């Protein structure tokens, strides 16, 4: 039985998911080539397996994957031991008496992790409790959602390469290949892309609005700051599209409102002491034992305190780790990636022909806004290199996206883009 669950079942799932992808709308409707979809799927599974192996076997103490998978197994065993009492077990597990978003020890924050464990439990039902089979199934879903989201993003923006930054950026590809919050958030964003695209290019319907609301609720549950900033991005894009000639003025007003709201919300809603919340989150990270901890100055919960800490926050989130910094060999890979990233931006700036800022699309401006806000939160609060690399991974592609449009990347890499088009699309 163990041989069946460990080796035969994952092989069957691999074939079944591959067949489903071949027959999916990715190929039949969106025109992606079979070889590209197959390569993407295999790459996601291999990456997820590699990441999981590192976390489970090469990290001395239990990491997120190990702890969350173990929690999923607890739910799985509770279900197997007493199915009739299982609803009551779940009700107790997800009971929220303390809905304090600003307190990391609150019932709500605890339930977020229980939510990830519950997804592991659902996968355990399909895999018989085998972690690597869970990774395979999860990445099959990721492949479909990511590529479908990319296809609709391509239609929405009118640019072939735009969506590719989001789904194949190396660090994002790596850190979203396992069942953690980053992977879940990117899946939810990808699933929302078709609904948003159809609502904008076709018409708004009740079912599309309902779908967007359900997906947004999921985003809020797992990562409420990302959800709120993503919602802010969508509102900003909508307003800029309605008054496109004033889009940079609107973006400036949005920035001013964001800064004012961040520091001033506490005067009207005492529970929304956002500066102090970030300071406390930073202190919590500083208490964690980590080999890659950064020495950071004290952050004061005031406007001047955040201004003084801004250079340090930008340096940490945009330029760390330097080669050899952090003490782990794998960090060299992310150091190289970061140097290539900024080298790519510089190359675009030198070789490209920057278009007028007035011609940059509202979508690219909104993406920049979404990325910068979240990257600043990371820069101010995260105090170890490993967490910075992981948390920022899903936002850096949006920075590349903005510069790609500004410097007309499709002109700079015209031959390469045409070559990729021929390879990716039937």
Secondary structure, 3 states (H helix, E strand, C coil): CHHHHHHHHHHHHHHHHHHHHHCCHHHHCCCECHHHHHHHHHHHHHHHHHHHHHHHHHCCCCCHHHHHHHHHHHHHHHHHHCHHHHHHHHHHHCCCCCCCCCCCCCHHHHHHHHHHHHHHHHHHHHHCCCHHHHHHHHHHHHHHHHHHHHHHHHHHHCCCCHHHHHHHCHHHHHHCCCCCHHHHHHHHHHHHHHHHHHHHHCCCCHHHHHHHHHHHHHHHHHCHHHHHHHHHHHHHHHHHHHCHHHHHHHHHHHHHHHHHHHHHHHHHCCCCCHHHHHHHHHHHHHHCCCCCECCCCCCCCCHHHHHHHHHHHHHHHHHCCCCCCCCCCCHHHHHHHHHHHHHHHHHHHHHCCCCCHHHCCHHHHHHHHHHHHHHHHHHHHCCEHHHHHHHHHHHHHHHHHHHHHHCCHHHHCHHHHHHHHHHHEC
